[in-house]
Amino acid sequence: TIRGARQLYSTAMAELESTGGQKKLSDTEQVAEVNTSTRKVAPPGSQSHPRAKASRKKQPEGVQSAATPKSKKPQQQRAKENVFTKKLDPGFEDYWTKERVQQGLKRGELVQGVLRINQKNFEEGFVDDPLGGPDYFISGVRNRNRAFQDDIIVVQVLPQDQWIQIPVTEKEVLVPEAKILETVEKSLHELRTDEPSSQRDRTLEEPSSANQTEHPLRETLVDRLYNVPFGMDSIVEAVGKSRYSFNCRRTVKVVFIVEKGHSRACAGHLKAFDREKSVALISPRDNKVPRVIVPLADCPHDYCRTPKKYETTLFICRIQQWAADSPFPLGTLMRSMGEAGEIEPETECFLIENEVDFGDFPPEALDCLPKDLPWNIPKEEVAKRKDFRKECVFSIDPSTAKDLDDALHVRKVDEDVYEVGVHIADVSYFVQAGSALDEVASQRATSVYLVQKVIPMLPGLLCEELCSLNPNEERLTLSVVWRLTSSGEYVSEWIGRSIICSCAKLSYDDAQQMIDHEWKEENLPPISGGFSASHVAEAVTTLNKLAKALRAHRVAKGTLRLDQPKVVFSLNKETGMPSGCSVYRQRESNSLIEEFMLLANMAVAHRIYGAFPKLALLRRHPSPKEKPADQLVSKCASLGIHLDTSSAAAIQASLNCYIQYRGSDNPDNCTLEKMILVVLCSKIMELAQYFCTGSLEEERKFVHYALNVPLYTHFTSPIRRYADIIVHRQLAHALGEGPHFTRTADEVERQAEHCNKKKKAAKIVQELSSQLFFSVFVRECGPIHQKGMVMQVLDKAFDILVQEFGVIKRIYCEKLALKSYNYTLKGCKKIPYLMLVWSKGNGEIKQELTVLTPVDVVLFGRAKSLQFDAKILHPHPCTETM
């Protein structure tokens, strides 16, 4: 795919150079060809568009709407053709054969990627450029050729005369890719040749006791984890640069679907039916999914007689096929989910749509669990492991957590030398490779955290008992243990299999009280193992001091932290309904745990990559693409905000500088402005990805952009992430303390891709769950008055961020009680403004909105719906009515 993209790029560059980037149609034959091959489908909302509404005021005989079952004859034939009998002319193109696709990819004529569909415009699709250039653009449903969101597709680039010109506001210089590659390779070569071989070959082996005490302490732990043979400085510079830029949108069409990434399941409502053809129409709630024709026999038996009865009923539909001449796919109605607007039916719908397995674990998987309970660690296993049972080990987690993956200990071993242990549950001991339980865990890939419950990756006996590092219970662990000074200077490191016995399960609140020296023993959980509350409190404060020192070193290396607002809910114990919500506040106790987990992940990444340079499962974070980054820079500049996106460190420095300035100048609005800037910066970020090191030729692509670290993996949460279990197995093999890791690089890469897919689905479901509960909260407790700030201005609407809840909502001008409104672009920077004109007695009052304008907002629920609306208040509240 990369080779194909390079050839496509070379061809495009040659054409652009020869035509000055403005190639036009040369003759009438070309015009005719374009009209035939790229004929536009009807716009959204029209009858021929797959997302067009099925309900019409008048329907044909036999074709009835759930809302209007009766109709007259004048429009019968037209509606009947559009809804159930209309054929596409021309239809979708046939898919290419596998052989033709493989040859096209090898010759560089085709590109493979993942389809993304615009949530707000069903007609638009996008595919990443493997070389990091602008996205390829799919215009229209016909060119998308029956592919769905997240499908892995193969596309053919259309002739340049079918590309879409983009207005160029600034002079762009096209830099040949070969020149950039030459520069990068040259800099990497210089770094390798200039660096002493002893430095390049360093590993994280444990030094002897003599090395721990006799050698001068010059290197920090963070320095050690940044030491890589391929040069971090060059990578930070190189990953932020785009290979090239275009002044037009490169259009493509889908010629093959490699893998169906979409579940082909959707939740929706019955909208129309045809007795004569015995079919009905489902309208999905997801705008990225077309309407689906289903057999009338799948519908409730009384649906045709009483269609209004099912207007608010949610159904789950499974798409089965999509004929080349049909505007709609065919599917089957799986079952009724219940009434829209109720928490459990809504939750089950989006779990099914995103292919989250929430069923019971199969008997064969449960048979892999220990049978003799209560289970005790075998003596022979204890003899193999390093014993930390006498250390003051404890966990710090949310108060409601049951799956305790990690625990810590600290003790002073010498003058200004501390031993810090990060202990992680040894899940791989119980989940044996190749077992039925391993197969289920690998397919689930992650636990899914909903507001009201957790859908676990592993059975409860493991994730809540045998693997969970519960207090006063002996547990098997994999540990990373460092010795370092109070300033974070490195002394030694040990990694291996171990055994612990936690003395306490602290919540983040408990730990924070200890950090603030405000704890009271009667408010703390039970403490065992012969330790007192004072012992634990001293350990927490010591760990916090060390974490701060280490974080300072890491931040100095350059790192980006974008904490987006996260809403947490208080639930009524009897009804399960939300009784309150707020934005989660990150505190020092959270940062303490986070710092040591990050460093443990980095240390393990170095160890497994050193042992398996072509097989290690790591985690990378690509840099933002140049175009969205530049657009954000321009947007911020129009607001008087300087944003440098040349690196993760530069973005963080820009944010810190602005927030520091605004905090002193206007502290009341500073918090909201910070939240908006963080959200805007987060939007340009790529998703982090698991990958097998053998799948990427260039080590510089291993980098985690936001953390700004050369090697990173996930090691610290094996109870809830399958990727961590793979890493544990690789680590055990590397240490000579476990079975040989037998998977091939291709198998590791396939598992990495599956984990990426499931992690993304879990994220979507978790966000939907939060949105669902927030909508219920607004419906039950609204109207709610809050402070907000404008985040984006459009010609007929604007987006606002509500500070107290961290939610973003679009407000349409036409839904406000305005006399009029006017959209303008002001100044040379074309800053968007909306002028709202409100009534005031016999006169009027004007309110001007642009990005970062503070506003008063009211949130209110919709009747019989889990959606909520928002509006801004009249500048003079005395005139405002609900």
Secondary structure, 3 states (H helix, E strand, C coil): CHHHHHHHHHHHHHHHHHHCCCCCCCCHHHHHHHHHHCCCCCCCCCCCCCCCCCCCCCCCCCEEECCCCCCCCCCHHHHHHHHHHCCCCCCCCCCCCHHHHHHHHHHCCEEEEEEEECCCCCCEEEECCCCCCCCEEEECHHHHCCCCCCCEEEEEECCHHHCEECCCCCCCCCCCHHHHHHHHHHHHHHHHHHCCHHHHCCCCCCCCHHHHHHCCCCCEHHHHHHCCCCCHHHHHHHHCCCCCCCCEECEEEEEEEEECCCCCEEEEEEEEEECCCCEEEEEECCCCCCCEEEEHHHCCCCCCCCHHHHCCEEEEEEEEECCCCCCCCEEEEEEEEEECCCHHHHHHHHHHHCCCCCCCCCHHHHCCCCCCCCCCCCHHHHHHCEECCCCCCEEEECCCCCCCCEEEEEEEEECCEEEEEEEEECHHHCCCCCCHHHHHHHHHCECEECCCCEECCCCHHHHHHHCCCCCCCEEEEEEEEEEEECCCEEEEEEEEEEEEECCEEEEHHHHHHHHCCCCCHHHCCCCCCCCCHHHHHHHHHHHHHHHHHHHHHHHHHCCCCCCCCCEEEEECCCCCCEEEEEECCCCHHHHHHHHHHHHHHHHHHHHHHHHCCCCCEEEEECCCCHHHHHHHHHHHHHCCCCCCCCCHHHHHHHHHHHHHHHHHHCHHHHHHHHHHHHHHHHHCCCCCEEEEHHHCCCHHHHCECCCCECCCCCCCCCCCEHHHHHHHHHHHHHHCCCCCCCCCHHHHHHHHHHHHHHHHHHHHHHHHHHHHHHHHHHHHHCCEEEEEEEEEECCCEEEEEECCCCEEEEEEHHHCCEEEEEEEEECCCCEEEEEEEEEECCEEEEEEECCCCEEEEEEEECCCCCCEEEEECCCCHHHCCC
